[in-house]
């Protein structure tokens, strides 16, 4: 009969000690490391106003106007309107979240746009304008223009800035659904 080698007799206790050390390290740390997990940081065009602080929204498309007011934490009402869509609060809250969180795909400066008229981007006049008021914040107004050639982005301009924004198409869609502009 052949006896186990001294190396083999030594390996099992070392492996057991290493396993206990790994378990103790995990217990002291509290959890396993979480690779690839990154905290979300909003990067939208309306960063200075958290969506939950918005109290009023004015939406203008051509000569038509809609005004919405936050009734309470539970919802929104249409001011001076008899009919409101059943999902009014969802549309407004979605639009506000997109403006706050979704970053522009591209920002074009005045130098980038030398000589290009606003009509080329559907901003003279804009297709629709969204004006937002909130508690303890400067008002925010954004003009939405036409979509880009592929149709996945939309031109926009924040009223207090000179840049032209190219936003993902979904940022303007909740507002379009409220106005019926297609």
TORFI-923577 format. One record per atom (N, C-alpha, C): residue in three letters; x negated, y negated, z negated; chain. Coordinates in steps of 0.05 Angstrom, whole numbers. Example, Ala and Ser with C-alpha at 12.3 -4.5 7.8 and 13.67 -1.06 7.14 Angstrom:
% residues 2
resn|u|v|w|chain
ALA|-264|114|-156|A
ALA|-246|90|-156|A
ALA|-264|66|-156|A
SER|-257|45|-142|A
SER|-273|21|-143|A
SER|-258|-1|-157|A
//
This chain:
% residues 182
resn|u|v|w|chain
UNK|-17|23|0|A
UNK|0|0|0|A
UNK|-18|-25|0|A
UNK|-9|-44|16|A
UNK|-25|-68|19|A
UNK|-13|-90|1|A
UNK|-29|-103|-15|A
UNK|-19|-125|-33|A
UNK|-18|-151|-17|A
UNK|1|-169|-24|A
UNK|3|-195|-11|A
UNK|-23|-211|-14|A
UNK|-29|-226|6|A
UNK|-54|-242|5|A
UNK|-51|-263|-17|A
UNK|-74|-272|-28|A
UNK|-73|-293|-48|A
UNK|-61|-319|-37|A
UNK|-65|-324|-11|A
UNK|-54|-348|1|A
UNK|-24|-348|2|A
UNK|-12|-324|8|A
UNK|17|-321|9|A
UNK|29|-325|-19|A
UNK|16|-314|-40|A
UNK|25|-317|-67|A
UNK|25|-346|-75|A
UNK|6|-362|-65|A
UNK|3|-390|-72|A
UNK|23|-407|-56|A
UNK|31|-400|-32|A
UNK|49|-416|-14|A
UNK|77|-419|-25|A
UNK|88|-398|-36|A
UNK|116|-400|-46|A
UNK|119|-420|-69|A
UNK|102|-420|-89|A
UNK|105|-440|-110|A
UNK|101|-469|-100|A
UNK|82|-472|-81|A
UNK|78|-499|-70|A
UNK|103|-508|-54|A
UNK|114|-491|-38|A
UNK|139|-498|-23|A
UNK|161|-505|-42|A
UNK|164|-490|-64|A
UNK|185|-496|-84|A
UNK|181|-523|-97|A
UNK|156|-529|-104|A
UNK|150|-555|-116|A
UNK|156|-578|-97|A
UNK|148|-575|-71|A
UNK|154|-595|-51|A
UNK|184|-599|-47|A
UNK|199|-578|-47|A
UNK|228|-580|-44|A
UNK|241|-595|-67|A
UNK|232|-588|-92|A
UNK|242|-602|-115|A
UNK|235|-632|-114|A
UNK|211|-638|-105|A
UNK|202|-666|-103|A
UNK|219|-681|-83|A
UNK|225|-669|-60|A
UNK|242|-682|-40|A
UNK|270|-687|-51|A
UNK|281|-668|-65|A
UNK|308|-671|-76|A
UNK|308|-693|-97|A
UNK|287|-694|-114|A
UNK|285|-715|-134|A
UNK|282|-742|-121|A
UNK|267|-744|-99|A
UNK|264|-770|-86|A
UNK|290|-779|-74|A
UNK|306|-761|-62|A
UNK|332|-768|-52|A
UNK|351|-777|-75|A
UNK|349|-763|-97|A
UNK|367|-770|-120|A
UNK|360|-798|-131|A
UNK|334|-804|-132|A
UNK|326|-830|-143|A
UNK|332|-852|-124|A
UNK|330|-847|-98|A
UNK|336|-868|-78|A
UNK|366|-872|-75|A
UNK|382|-852|-79|A
UNK|411|-855|-78|A
UNK|423|-845|-52|A
UNK|408|-844|-30|A
UNK|419|-835|-5|A
UNK|396|-830|14|A
UNK|404|-817|36|A
UNK|384|-812|57|A
UNK|381|-838|73|A
UNK|358|-842|85|A
UNK|355|-866|102|A
UNK|375|-864|125|A
UNK|385|-886|134|A
UNK|405|-887|155|A
UNK|393|-900|180|A
UNK|378|-885|196|A
UNK|366|-897|220|A
UNK|386|-906|240|A
UNK|381|-929|253|A
UNK|399|-938|274|A
UNK|423|-954|265|A
UNK|427|-957|240|A
UNK|449|-972|230|A
UNK|441|-1001|226|A
UNK|455|-1019|239|A
UNK|449|-1047|237|A
UNK|474|-1063|229|A
UNK|470|-1082|211|A
UNK|492|-1098|202|A
UNK|502|-1116|225|A
UNK|529|-1118|229|A
UNK|540|-1135|249|A
UNK|538|-1164|241|A
UNK|528|-1180|259|A
UNK|527|-1209|255|A
UNK|542|-1223|277|A
UNK|564|-1238|270|A
UNK|579|-1251|291|A
UNK|561|-1271|307|A
UNK|567|-1273|333|A
UNK|551|-1291|350|A
UNK|568|-1305|370|A
UNK|593|-1310|363|A
UNK|612|-1322|381|A
UNK|609|-1352|384|A
UNK|626|-1364|400|A
UNK|624|-1393|405|A
UNK|638|-1409|383|A
UNK|653|-1396|366|A
UNK|667|-1409|344|A
UNK|656|-1399|317|A
UNK|630|-1400|314|A
UNK|618|-1390|289|A
UNK|625|-1406|264|A
UNK|628|-1432|267|A
UNK|632|-1448|243|A
UNK|660|-1445|231|A
UNK|678|-1430|244|A
UNK|705|-1426|233|A
UNK|710|-1396|230|A
UNK|712|-1386|206|A
UNK|720|-1358|203|A
UNK|750|-1356|211|A
UNK|757|-1335|225|A
UNK|785|-1333|234|A
UNK|806|-1335|212|A
UNK|801|-1325|189|A
UNK|821|-1326|167|A
UNK|826|-1355|157|A
UNK|809|-1374|164|A
UNK|813|-1402|155|A
UNK|828|-1419|175|A
UNK|834|-1407|198|A
UNK|849|-1422|219|A
UNK|878|-1426|210|A
UNK|887|-1451|212|A
UNK|914|-1457|204|A
UNK|933|-1464|227|A
UNK|922|-1475|249|A
UNK|938|-1482|272|A
UNK|923|-1476|298|A
UNK|939|-1468|318|A
UNK|928|-1464|345|A
UNK|946|-1478|365|A
UNK|934|-1494|382|A
UNK|948|-1507|404|A
UNK|938|-1495|430|A
UNK|956|-1486|446|A
UNK|949|-1474|472|A
UNK|962|-1489|494|A
UNK|946|-1499|513|A
UNK|957|-1515|535|A
UNK|949|-1502|562|A
UNK|969|-1498|579|A
UNK|964|-1488|606|A
UNK|980|-1505|625|A
UNK|965|-1522|640|A
UNK|979|-1541|658|A
UNK|995|-1561|641|A
UNK|1021|-1562|646|A
UNK|1039|-1581|631|A
UNK|1053|-1567|608|A
UNK|1048|-1541|605|A
UNK|1061|-1526|584|A
UNK|1044|-1525|559|A
UNK|1057|-1527|536|A
UNK|1043|-1527|510|A
UNK|1056|-1507|491|A
UNK|1040|-1494|475|A
UNK|1049|-1477|454|A
UNK|1034|-1484|429|A
UNK|1048|-1486|407|A
UNK|1034|-1491|381|A
UNK|1042|-1470|362|A
UNK|1022|-1460|348|A
UNK|1026|-1438|329|A
UNK|1014|-1447|302|A
UNK|1028|-1440|280|A
UNK|1019|-1446|253|A
UNK|1018|-1421|237|A
UNK|997|-1419|220|A
UNK|996|-1396|202|A
UNK|1016|-1400|180|A
UNK|1035|-1381|179|A
UNK|1056|-1382|159|A
UNK|1045|-1376|132|A
UNK|1030|-1355|130|A
UNK|1018|-1346|106|A
UNK|997|-1324|114|A
UNK|987|-1310|95|A
UNK|968|-1289|102|A
UNK|980|-1267|120|A
UNK|1006|-1266|121|A
UNK|1019|-1244|135|A
UNK|1025|-1250|165|A
UNK|1023|-1276|173|A
UNK|1030|-1280|201|A
UNK|1030|-1308|211|A
UNK|1039|-1311|235|A
UNK|1040|-1336|250|A
UNK|1068|-1341|259|A
UNK|1075|-1367|263|A
UNK|1100|-1375|275|A
UNK|1094|-1394|298|A
UNK|1112|-1393|317|A
UNK|1110|-1412|339|A
UNK|1125|-1437|331|A
UNK|1112|-1460|332|A
UNK|1124|-1485|325|A
UNK|1141|-1495|348|A
UNK|1166|-1503|343|A
UNK|1184|-1514|363|A
UNK|1189|-1495|386|A
UNK|1192|-1470|379|A
UNK|1198|-1450|400|A
UNK|1219|-1431|390|A
UNK|1238|-1424|407|A
UNK|1259|-1406|398|A
UNK|1251|-1377|400|A
UNK|1235|-1371|420|A
UNK|1228|-1342|424|A
UNK|1198|-1339|420|A
UNK|1191|-1318|405|A
UNK|1163|-1312|401|A
UNK|1159|-1282|406|A
UNK|1136|-1275|418|A
UNK|1132|-1246|423|A
UNK|1129|-1231|396|A
UNK|1138|-1206|396|A
UNK|1137|-1191|371|A
UNK|1108|-1187|360|A
UNK|1089|-1187|378|A
UNK|1061|-1183|370|A
UNK|1045|-1209|369|A
UNK|1059|-1231|364|A
UNK|1047|-1258|363|A
UNK|1022|-1259|345|A
UNK|1025|-1249|320|A
UNK|1003|-1250|301|A
UNK|979|-1234|311|A
UNK|984|-1211|322|A
UNK|962|-1194|332|A
UNK|947|-1208|355|A
UNK|962|-1221|373|A
UNK|949|-1235|396|A
UNK|932|-1258|386|A
UNK|942|-1274|367|A
UNK|927|-1296|357|A
UNK|903|-1287|341|A
UNK|907|-1268|323|A
UNK|885|-1259|307|A
UNK|863|-1246|324|A
UNK|871|-1231|345|A
UNK|851|-1219|363|A
UNK|836|-1241|378|A
UNK|850|-1261|388|A
UNK|837|-1283|402|A
UNK|817|-1297|384|A
UNK|825|-1302|359|A
UNK|807|-1316|340|A
UNK|782|-1299|333|A
UNK|786|-1273|329|A
UNK|763|-1256|323|A
UNK|744|-1255|346|A
UNK|754|-1253|371|A
UNK|737|-1253|394|A
UNK|721|-1279|397|A
UNK|734|-1302|392|A
UNK|720|-1327|394|A
UNK|698|-1329|372|A
UNK|703|-1318|349|A
UNK|684|-1319|327|A
UNK|661|-1299|331|A
UNK|667|-1275|341|A
UNK|647|-1254|340|A
UNK|633|-1249|367|A
UNK|646|-1253|389|A
UNK|635|-1245|415|A
UNK|616|-1266|427|A
UNK|592|-1259|432|A
UNK|573|-1278|442|A
UNK|576|-1281|473|A
UNK|569|-1305|483|A
UNK|570|-1309|512|A
UNK|550|-1290|526|A
UNK|557|-1282|550|A
UNK|539|-1265|566|A
UNK|516|-1282|576|A
UNK|523|-1308|581|A
UNK|502|-1326|591|A
UNK|511|-1355|585|A
UNK|492|-1372|580|A
UNK|497|-1400|575|A
UNK|481|-1416|596|A
UNK|496|-1431|612|A
UNK|483|-1447|633|A
UNK|481|-1476|624|A
UNK|457|-1487|625|A
UNK|453|-1515|617|A
UNK|460|-1534|639|A
UNK|460|-1560|633|A
UNK|466|-1580|654|A
UNK|445|-1578|676|A
UNK|420|-1572|670|A
UNK|400|-1569|690|A
UNK|406|-1545|709|A
UNK|416|-1523|697|A
UNK|424|-1500|713|A
UNK|446|-1506|733|A
UNK|463|-1525|725|A
UNK|487|-1532|740|A
UNK|485|-1556|758|A
UNK|461|-1566|762|A
UNK|457|-1591|777|A
UNK|474|-1592|802|A
UNK|491|-1612|803|A
UNK|508|-1616|827|A
UNK|531|-1598|831|A
UNK|535|-1578|814|A
UNK|558|-1559|817|A
UNK|582|-1572|804|A
UNK|603|-1576|819|A
UNK|627|-1589|807|A
UNK|643|-1569|789|A
UNK|657|-1581|770|A
UNK|672|-1564|751|A
UNK|694|-1548|765|A
UNK|704|-1559|788|A
UNK|725|-1544|803|A
UNK|715|-1516|811|A
UNK|689|-1514|816|A
UNK|678|-1489|824|A
UNK|682|-1467|803|A
UNK|684|-1475|778|A
UNK|687|-1456|756|A
UNK|715|-1455|745|A
UNK|734|-1469|758|A
UNK|761|-1469|749|A
UNK|765|-1486|724|A
UNK|748|-1506|720|A
UNK|749|-1523|696|A
UNK|758|-1552|701|A
UNK|765|-1558|726|A
UNK|775|-1585|732|A
UNK|800|-1583|749|A
UNK|823|-1579|738|A
UNK|829|-1577|709|A
UNK|824|-1548|700|A
UNK|822|-1544|674|A
UNK|819|-1517|663|A
UNK|845|-1501|667|A
UNK|842|-1475|669|A
UNK|866|-1458|671|A
UNK|883|-1460|645|A
UNK|869|-1459|622|A
UNK|883|-1463|597|A
UNK|862|-1472|576|A
UNK|872|-1486|555|A
UNK|855|-1497|534|A
UNK|866|-1487|508|A
UNK|848|-1479|490|A
UNK|855|-1469|463|A
UNK|842|-1489|444|A
UNK|858|-1501|427|A
UNK|848|-1519|406|A
UNK|855|-1507|379|A
UNK|836|-1507|361|A
UNK|839|-1493|336|A
UNK|832|-1512|313|A
UNK|850|-1512|292|A
UNK|845|-1527|268|A
UNK|843|-1508|245|A
UNK|825|-1515|227|A
UNK|821|-1498|203|A
UNK|817|-1515|179|A
UNK|819|-1503|156|A
UNK|814|-1517|131|A
UNK|784|-1522|129|A
UNK|776|-1545|121|A
UNK|748|-1553|116|A
UNK|729|-1547|139|A
UNK|738|-1552|164|A
UNK|721|-1549|187|A
UNK|729|-1568|209|A
UNK|710|-1575|225|A
UNK|716|-1592|248|A
UNK|733|-1577|268|A
UNK|752|-1590|281|A
UNK|768|-1576|301|A
UNK|751|-1564|323|A
UNK|761|-1544|336|A
UNK|746|-1530|357|A
UNK|764|-1528|381|A
UNK|754|-1536|404|A
UNK|769|-1535|429|A
UNK|752|-1522|451|A
UNK|764|-1502|465|A
UNK|750|-1489|486|A
UNK|768|-1489|511|A
UNK|756|-1494|534|A
UNK|770|-1494|560|A
UNK|762|-1468|574|A
UNK|782|-1455|585|A
UNK|777|-1430|600|A
UNK|781|-1436|630|A
UNK|763|-1426|646|A
UNK|765|-1429|675|A
UNK|771|-1403|689|A
UNK|761|-1400|713|A
UNK|766|-1376|729|A
UNK|748|-1353|720|A
UNK|754|-1330|730|A
UNK|737|-1307|725|A
UNK|714|-1307|745|A
UNK|693|-1293|739|A
UNK|670|-1291|757|A
UNK|678|-1272|779|A
UNK|662|-1271|800|A
UNK|669|-1254|824|A
UNK|675|-1225|817|A
UNK|660|-1212|800|A
UNK|667|-1184|794|A
UNK|692|-1181|777|A
UNK|700|-1203|763|A
UNK|724|-1203|747|A
UNK|720|-1193|719|A
UNK|696|-1189|710|A
UNK|691|-1179|683|A
UNK|683|-1201|663|A
UNK|679|-1225|674|A
UNK|671|-1248|657|A
UNK|688|-1272|665|A
UNK|687|-1292|648|A
UNK|703|-1317|653|A
UNK|686|-1341|645|A
UNK|689|-1362|661|A
UNK|676|-1387|655|A
UNK|691|-1402|633|A
UNK|676|-1415|616|A
UNK|689|-1431|594|A
UNK|670|-1453|586|A
UNK|682|-1473|573|A
UNK|666|-1495|562|A
UNK|677|-1504|536|A
UNK|660|-1505|515|A
UNK|668|-1516|490|A
UNK|668|-1546|493|A
UNK|689|-1560|484|A
UNK|692|-1589|490|A
UNK|669|-1606|480|A
UNK|656|-1599|458|A
UNK|635|-1616|447|A
UNK|607|-1609|458|A
UNK|606|-1592|478|A
UNK|580|-1583|489|A
UNK|579|-1588|519|A
UNK|554|-1591|529|A
UNK|550|-1595|558|A
UNK|547|-1568|573|A
UNK|541|-1547|559|A
UNK|535|-1521|572|A
UNK|561|-1509|584|A
UNK|556|-1492|604|A
UNK|578|-1476|615|A
UNK|573|-1448|605|A
UNK|593|-1436|594|A
UNK|591|-1409|582|A
UNK|602|-1388|602|A
UNK|590|-1365|602|A
UNK|601|-1342|616|A
UNK|608|-1323|594|A
UNK|634|-1320|588|A
UNK|643|-1303|566|A
UNK|654|-1277|577|A
UNK|652|-1255|561|A
UNK|665|-1231|569|A
UNK|695|-1236|574|A
UNK|706|-1224|593|A
UNK|734|-1228|601|A
UNK|754|-1224|578|A
UNK|748|-1205|560|A
UNK|767|-1199|539|A
UNK|770|-1222|519|A
UNK|751|-1241|518|A
UNK|754|-1263|499|A
UNK|778|-1281|506|A
UNK|783|-1285|531|A
UNK|806|-1302|539|A
UNK|832|-1287|542|A
UNK|832|-1261|544|A
UNK|856|-1246|550|A
UNK|879|-1249|529|A
UNK|873|-1250|503|A
UNK|895|-1254|484|A
UNK|910|-1281|489|A
UNK|895|-1301|496|A
UNK|907|-1328|501|A
UNK|923|-1328|526|A
UNK|912|-1314|547|A
UNK|927|-1312|572|A
UNK|953|-1297|569|A
UNK|953|-1277|552|A
UNK|978|-1262|547|A
UNK|998|-1280|534|A
UNK|989|-1298|517|A
UNK|1008|-1316|504|A
UNK|1020|-1337|523|A
UNK|1004|-1345|543|A
UNK|1013|-1366|561|A
UNK|1027|-1354|586|A
UNK|1020|-1330|593|A
UNK|1031|-1318|617|A
UNK|1015|-1325|641|A
UNK|992|-1340|638|A
UNK|975|-1347|660|A
UNK|960|-1322|670|A
UNK|960|-1317|695|A
UNK|946|-1294|706|A
UNK|926|-1301|727|A
//
